[in-house]
Amino acid sequence: MSASAAPSEPLVEPSPNQGRVLVEATGGFVLGAVIGQQWQPADPSLGGLAERPAHGAFVSLKRRGQLRGCCGFLGRSVPLIEGLRHAAGRTAVDDQRFPPVSLVELPYLDVEVWLLGESAAVAARGRDRVAAVTVGRHGLTIARGGQAGLLLPGVAVEQGWGSEEFLAHVCLKAGLPPDAWLADDAQLSTFEGWSMRLPMGDLRLPLAGLERRSPFSADDLVVLARHAGQSILNLLAGAAEVPPPVSADARVCGAILLVEGVNVGRRIEVARLDARPVLPLGAALVELSRAAAAQLRGQPDLPRWCEQLRIGLTLLDDTALHGTVADVHAGGLGSGRRAAWVRDESRHGILFDPAAPPADLVAHAAQLAGVSRPESAAVLSLAVMTTEPRLAFCHAPAPAPASAAAAASTVRRPAQAGRFYPADPRELAALLDRFWQRPVPAARRWPACMVPHAGLVFSGHLAADVLRRVEMPESILIIGPKHTPFGADWAIAPCDRWEIPGAVLQGDLDLSRALAEAVPGLVFDAAAHEQEHGIEVQLPLLARVTPRARVAAIAIGRADFGQCRQIAAGLAGVLRRMERPPLLVISSDMNHFADDASTRRLDALALAAMQRLDPGHLFDVVTSNRISMCGLVPAVIVMEALRQLGGLTAFEPVGYATSADVTGDPSRVVGYAGAMLG
């Protein structure tokens, strides 16, 4: 034990034989929780350890090294058998990070038992705490300001972390800044533990003889589908709705309602989906019936639809996890009674075909979802109860093609007026007047800049200081992060006008079309921009500083560094062909929701990385330090495009602030930075 930690009672480790008995009993407790039965271990004494006091115990389930659940306790003394039963049950069905474990997954899981000794407070302060933590020996707990986190001793070993990284990650587990362990008011403790892991399939458990029963029969589905069809017709006729004939307690993971107009040869599909069984079936059916009726009202041939409606209903539950599209764990997927569900943020693809092998189910579901990053697209499966012989459902943004955007006259109306800036034109003008009273150097030519996008009362002065220093070209391209789940991940706005209170800015559709053609994966999509604030909040400032400029805008969701470089290459190619390129505006706030001191330290790291004029270094620094700079991807894209054009030679900071400068509350802030790049 480190000299800087208080002494604690040593942990007595089980013998190898006792360890196997504990893991086997724990596997039985997991199985019992999954099937809803109290499991009695073959050896109720657990090798003589059942009544031994346990100061802490955790149960972890993993599939091919990927965590499937982990729960337990530390800090109270209970009989070991009670502690393991409780930890196993929570891990199996009540770890809120995951859906409950499915019976079909159990043969493919490893079960790991951790017995923990008493925790010992770390007496050291500041950076001396690093020496108090021994990787491979210690687990960590931290508590500060009502937030707490725990990491088991094996986590640092599995992840290859050193002591300082281990400290940073226990802070992140607690929802604290990664350097919170340095604070004197952060209560840091170490503990030691013993563990053993065995495959569930190697335990003497009756996994092969168990089968899950469907909670609904085929007759139930027919009744529910018929009721949904009648509800839709009632809604269209203005008649009263009738509650569905199902228990209010029934919960499912998903419901998909199919409405087919037999006479018109078309169909409508609406769905509710959740990985956990939290959807009240009755309420979900009411919602889906209303959604289907709303879509039908917009059909020009509604009478023909209503002449002969065919209703199909699919209910989904019992979620299992199967890795990612790039690394599929197919075991348990190929029963012929399960659907593959590929999920990639707001994109979903579900495929049910009893005759298809698992690989085909996953591949086709990924196609339905339009997956662009197989390594991050999750693969799940669901038990299917359906009136249909097969099912193919997708929910993915349907962006307008470039040709449609070129022909359209699209107006993007203000969505955030009254929230991020005043909705009254006079109040907005008065706020901008205050910003324009601040002295700034004379404007000069810059190819790019970075501005914050918080509410104008918080960061508008800094954004104005940046934009007023730029000799404005005829066109502006704003690139910002995508904060909403709506629309395409990489979306260019199909706008020929941007409206804000008291002003209108013209869109630059020529530039937008050129970018859509040059950047693979970048598409026209109004939905992604409809509620996006990171671009809209710049418009009042641009309307004041350059009212005649034309504005194009891109909202970017997730992207790794390789994808950033690909986007930048397309952008650089477009800029290279232009006689006078647009000003590139990076819309980004800096670190979010740490205390003021931590935010300033983390943001200083990010800004120093930008100053090195190396976009790859910026990406690495921000991601490795978990700096929540929301415009990291836009910043890397712009810097990389300038680098490819030979124009990334200067970084000039304009200013820095945090929300505490306005609120006076330093406990939870957002950082803002302004800078010029060229």
N, C-alpha and C positions, 0 to 999 in steps of 0.2 A: 504493500500500500504506500502511496506517495506520502512524503513527509508533510505535504500541504493539505492532506485530507484527514478528517477526523477518523479515529479507529472505529471499526465496525466488527460485528460478529462474523467469523469466517464462514464461508459457504461449504457445507459438507456435500461432496459430490457422490451420486449414486455409483454403484459398481456397474460394469458393462451389462451384466444380466439384469440388474434392477433397471438400468436405463432402457433396455428393450421392453421390459414389462410396462414402464411408464409410457413409452411411445405407442405401444400396441393398445393400451387402455385409452390413451388420448385419441388415437385413430378411431376407436369405437365410439368415444364421446362425440367426435365430429360426425360420424355416420348417424348416430342417434339423433343429433340435432337436425341433420338433413332430412331424415325420414320422419321426424316428429315423434320419436320414441325415446324413453329413458333407457340408456344402454348400460348393461351390467358387465363389467370386465370379467374375464375368465378367472383372474386372481384378484378378488376384492381387496386383498391386503396391499396390492401393488408392490409385491416383493418386500413387504414389511414397512413400506414408506407411506401408506395411505393416510395415517393420522399424524405424520410428522408435520410440525408447523412450517408453513412456507411463507417467507417474507415477500415473495414475488414469483409469478409464473406467467409466461407468455406461450401461446401456441401460434405457430406460423405455418401457412399452407403455401406451397409454391408449385408451379408447373413449368418444368424445364428452366428453372431458375427465376421465373417471373412470379412476383408476389401475387397471391390470390386472396390473402387475408392474413391479418395478424392482430391479435388482441390479447390483453392480459391485465395484470395489475402489479403494482410495486408499492410497498409501504404499509401493508397491513398483514397480520399473521392469521392464516386460516389453515385448516387441515389440507394437506396436499391434494387429496382426491377431490375435495370440493373446489379448490383453486383450479385444477386442471379441467374439471367438468365445466366450470363457468367460462374459463378462457376458451376452451374448444368450442363451446356453443356460440359464444359471441363471434369468434373467428369465422365459423361456418355460415352463420345466417345474419349477423348483425354488425359486420364491419361496414360502416356507411360509405366507404370508398368504393365498394364493390357490390354487385348483386349477390344474393345468397348463393352459396355453392350448390350446383346441380348434382343430382345423383349420377348423371352421365360423366361428370368430370372426375369423380372420386378415384377410379383406378389409375388415373394419370397424375395424381398429386403426390408430392412429398409432404410428410407431416414432420414438423420440427418442434421439439419441446425445449423451452428454456426455463431453468430454475434460477432464481436471482437471489443474491444475498442482500443484506441491508445496504441502503445507500449511505454514502459518506460525503458530507459537505466539503467542497473544495475551499480551503481557507485562503489560498493565494489570490492575488488581485491582478487585474490587467493582463499583460502578456505572459506573466509568470504562470498563468493557468495552463498554458500549452504544455509545460513540463509536468503538470499534474495528471495528464491524461496519457495512458499507455494503450496504444492501439493493439487489439487482440486480447487485451485483459479487461479493459474497462468498457462499460456502457455509460451513457450520459443522460442526465436529466437537466432541464433548465426551466426556470420560472421567472417571469418578470411582468409586472403590470397586469396580472390576471391571465396571462397566457403561459402555457406550459407545453413542453415537448419531451419525448423520450426516444432514444435510439439504443437498440440492443448491442452488445459487444461485437456480434458478428457482422454488423452492417458495415463498419469501417473496413473490415478485412475484405469482405466481398466486393466493395466498391474501390478498393485500393487507395483509401484516403490516409493522409497523415493526420497527426493530432489536431492541427489547426483547421484542416478541412472538416474533420469530425465535429469540432466545435461549431463551425459555421453552419453545418447541416442540421445539427440539433436545434440551432436557432431558427432555421427555416422551417423545421418540423413544427415548431411552436408558433409559426406565423410572425416571427420577429426578424429584424434585419440580420444579415449574416454575421455582423460584428457585435451583436448584442451581448455576447459572452464577455466582452471587455468591460462592460459597465459594472460598477461596484454594487448596484442594486439588483443585478442579475444573480439569482440563486442557482449556483451550479453544483451538481453532485455527481459522483461516480459510483458505480456499483459493479460487482463481478457476477459472473454467471456460468452455468454449466449447460451444455446443449447436446442433443442427439437428434439426428434426422434419419428417417427411413422412408422408402417409397410405400405409399398406401397399399399398393398391390402386393407387397411382400409381407403384409401383416395378415394374421389369421382372422380375417373378417369376411362375412358372406356377401361380398360385393356382387358376384356373378348372379346370385339368385334373387336380386331385388329389382323391381320394376315400378316405375312411377305410374300412377293412375291419373288419367285426365280428369280435371274437376268438372268438365262439361261433357254431356253426351251429344251424339249427332242430332238427336231430337231437340235438345236444348238450343243448338245452333239454328235449326230451322225456325223454331219459335222466335228467337231473338232477331233473326234476319227478317222474318215476316213483320214483326213489330216495327223494325226500323223503316221498312218500306212504307208501312201505313203512316208512320210519323212524318215521313217526307211528304206524302200526299196531303196529310192534314196541314202541314206548314204551308205548302203551296196554295191550299184552298183557304187559308186563314182560320182553320178550325183549331180547337184546343189540343194541346199535346197530352198524350197519355203516358204516365211513367212506365218505363220498361219493366217487364216481368222478371226481375232478378233481385237477389238479395243486395241490400245496401252495403253489406260487408264484403261482397265479392271484389277481389282485386286481381288485376292482370298487368302484364308488362306492355301489352299493345293490343290494339283493335284496328282492323282495316275494314272499311265499308266500301263495297263495290256497288255502284249503281249503273246498270247498263240499259240504255234505251234500245230495245230490240228492234223497233221500227226505224231507228235512225242509224243504227250500226255504230254507235259510239258509247264510251263509258267514262264514268267519273270515279276516281278513287280518293278517299280521304282517310286519314289515319291519325292515331295518337300512339306515341311510342315512348317507353322509358325502360332502361335496363333493369331497374328494380320493380318489383310487383307492387306499385303504389297507385295505379290508376283505378279509381272506383268504376267498375264496369257499367253500372247504370248511368252515371254522369257522363262517362265517355261515349256511350251510345247516343245519349241526348245531344251531346256536342257534335258528334259526327253526323247525325241526322240533320241538324241545323246547318252544318257546313255544306252538306250535299245539297240541301234545299236551296241555299244561297247561290251555289254554282248553277243549279238548274234554272233559277230565275233569270239568269243571264243568257240562256239559250234561246236563239230566235225561233226554234221549232219546238218549244216546250210542249204544246199539245200532243205532238207525235211521241215525244219522250213518255208522256204520262199514259198514253194508250196501252203500253205494255212495258212496265219496268221490271227488270230482273235484279234482285238484290242478292249479293253475296257477302258473307261475313267471315272474317278470320280473327280468331283470338289467339294471342301469343303469351306464353309465360315460361317459367323455368329457364332463365337465361344461363348459358354457359359461356366461358371465355376461351378463345382459341388462338391467342397471339395476335399477330398482325398479318396483313396481306403478304408482306415480304417474308414472314416466318410463321407459317400456319401450323398450329398444333391440332391436327385433324381428328384425333381420337375422341369418340363420342358424338361426332357430327353426322356420321353416315348411317343412322338408324332407319332412315326412310320416313321418320315422323318428326323431323326437325328441319327448320329453315335456317339458312345462312344469312346473317345480318352483318353487312360491312358498314362501318360507321366512321366518317371522317369529318369531324366538326359538324357542320349543318347538312352534310351530304349523307344520305342513307340509301342503301340498296338491300332489299330483302328478296331472297329467292327460295321457293319451296318446290321441289320436284322429287317425288319419292323414288324415281328411277335414276336420278343423277348421282354420280359419285361425289364425295366431298370436295375434291379439287375443282370440279366443274361448278358446284354450287358457289364456292368462294370466288372463283374467277368471274362468273357471270354476275354475282352480287356486286363485285368491285366495279365491273363495267357499268352496271346500273347506277352506282353511286358516283361515277366519274372520278375515281380515285387518281390523284396525281402524285401522291407520296405514299407508296406502298408500305414503307417502313413505319409510318405513323397512323395508318388506317387500321382500326381495330376490327378483328373478326370475332363475332359472337354467334351463338346459335340459340334458337328458341323452339320450345315445343309448340307444335301447330295443331290447332283445332279449327277446321275450316269446312265450308260448304263447297270449296273449289277443288278440282283435281290437282291444280298447280297454281302457283302464285308468283308473280314478279311485280314488285313494288319498288318505286324509287321516289325519293324526295331529294331533289338537287336543284340548285338555281338554274333557271332557263333563260340565260342572257340573250338579248337581241343580237342577231348577227350584224356585222359591220355595215352591210348594205342597208339593213333596216334602219340602223341609227343614222346613216347618211341621209336617208329619205325623210326621217322624222323631224319634226320641229318640237324638240323636247325642252320644257321649262322645268328647271329644278327650283321648287319653291322652298322658302325657309322652313326648316323643321325644328331648329333650336333657338329661334328668336323667343325671348322671354325667359330662357334658361341660361344660355351661355353669353347672351348679350341682350340689351334692351330691345323689346319689340316695338316700342314707340319711336318713330324716326327722330323726334326732337330729343328724346333722352339719349338715343344712340349718338346723335351728332354732338351733344354736350359732352358725352364721355370721350369721344374722339378728340374734341377740342382740347381736353385736358392733356391727352397724350401728345398732341401736336405743340403744346407749349414747352415741352422738354427740348433743350438744345441738342442738336446732333451735328456731326461733321457734314460737309458738303457731299452730295450724292456722287457716286462714281460707278463705273461699270464693274459688275461682279457676275459671274456665271451662275452662282448658287448661294443660297443662304439657308439657315435653320431658324425656325420660329416656333415658340410654344403655342399650344392650342387649348389651354384651359379657358374658363370663363374670362371675358375681357377684363373684368374687375381685378382678377388675380394676375394675369400675365399679358394683358393687352398692351400695357406701356412698353414692355420689353419687345414684343412683336413689332410694334410701331417703330421703335428705335431702330430695329433691323431694317425694315422695309423702306424707311425714309433715307437710309444710307445708300440705296441702290438706284442707279440710273436705269429707269425702267424701260425694257424693250416693249415691243407691241404685243407680245404673248407671254403668258405665265403658265407654267406647269407645276401644279401642287401635287406632291406625292406624300401621302400620309398613311398611317396604319388603319386597318379596318377594325373598328371597335364593336361592330354589331355582328350577329350571326346571319344576317340577311344577305342573299345574293351570292355572286361568285367570289371566290377567294382573291382573285386578281382582277379588279374591275376598273374599267375606265368609264367615266361619266358620259352618257350619250346626250349631252346638253348643248343647245345653242344659246341658252340664256340662263343666267343665275340670278334669281330674285332675292333681295334682302329688303328689310324695311326702308323705304325711301330711295331705293336705287336698284338698277339692273346692270349686271355685267354681261358682256357677250361671251359666248362659248367659242372655243377654237376647235371646231369639228374636223378641220383639215389635219391639224396636228394629232387629234385623237384617233382619226382613221389611220394615219401613218403609223402610230404606235401600236394599234391593234393588229396591224398587218406585220409589224416587225418583231413583236415580242410573242413567242409561243405561249399560250395559256392566258394571255391578257385579252379580256373580252369586254365588249360594251354591256353594261348592266346597270340599269337605273335602281334596281332594288338594293344593291350594295351601297348606294349613295343616298338613298332616300332619308335615312335617319343619321347619317354619319356627321359627327360634329367637328372632326379634326380638320376637315376642309372648309366647312361652312364658316367656322369662326374666323378664318382669314379674310373672308369676302368683304366685311365692312371696312377693314383696314385697306385692302386693295382698292376698293371703290373710292376711298378718300385719296390715296396716294397716286393712283393711276386709273382713273375712271374709264378711260377708253381702251384699256387693254383687253385682250381676249384671254379667257381662262380655260385651260384643260385641267383635268384632275384624275388622279389614280388613287384608289384605295387598295392597299396590299395587306392580305392576311399573312398566314405563316409562310416562311421560306427559309431554307437553309442557305449557307454561304454559296454553295454551288448554284443554287437557283437565283440568288441575288446577282451573281456574275452573269448568268444568262440574260436576266432582265436588263441589266446594265449594258450588255453588248447590243441588245436590240435598241435601247434608248440611244446609245452612242452612235449607232448607225444612222438613226433618224437625224440626230443633231448634226452629224458630219455633213449631211446633204443640205442643210439649211444655211442661207446667207446670213441671217441674224437669228440665232437660236433663242428659245424662250429662256426666261429666268427660271431656274429650278428651285422650287421652294420645298424644303424638308419640313413637314409639319410634325413636331414631336415634343412631348413633355419628357422630363427626365425621370428619376426614380420616384416611385409611388409609395406612400403610406408608411414609411419608416419615420422615426423621429428626426428632428431637424439636423442634429449633428451627424447622424448616420447617413442621411440623405445627401448632405453636402460632401461627406467623404466619398461616398459611392459615385456621385456625379462628377467629382473632381477626377476620379479614375477614368470615367468615360470620356470626359472632355480632353484629358491628357492623351488618351488613345486617339481621339480625332485629330489632335494637333500633330501627331506623328504622320498624318496623311497616308495612312495604311488602312484601307477598309477591312482587310482580313484581321488585322490586329484589333481594330475596334470591335468586330464581331466576337472575337475570342474573349476580350476583356469583359464585355458586357455580359456575355452568356456565362462565363466561368465565375464571375462575381455575383451572378443573379441580380444584376441591376435591371430594374423594371422600366427601362427606357422604351416607351411604347413605339417610338419611331426609329428603332434600331434598323429594321430592314429598309425603310426608305432612305435613311442616312447612308447605309452601306451601298445601296443601289446608286445613289447620286454620286457618292465619292468614287465608286468604281467606274461609273460612266465617265466622269471627268478624268480619272487616271488613264482610261483607255484612249481618251482624246488628247492626252498630254497636257491637260489643263488643271491638274490637281497640284498646285504649288504653294498654296497659302491657306492658313486657317486663322481667322481674326476674331477672337471673342468680342462680343458686344456687351454682354451683361449676364448676370445670374441672379435668381431670386428663388424663394420658396413661398408656398402658400401661407406660411407662418408670418411673413411680412405683412400680410393683410389681416389674417385672423387673430394673430397674437398667440396662437396655440402651437407650440413646437412639438407636441407629442405625436402627431400623425400628419405628415405634410406631403406635398408633391413639389418636385424641383422643376425649375424652368430655366432654359438657357437660350441665348441668342448668339448667332455667329455668322460670319461671312466665309465663304469657301471659293477658292479660285486658284 
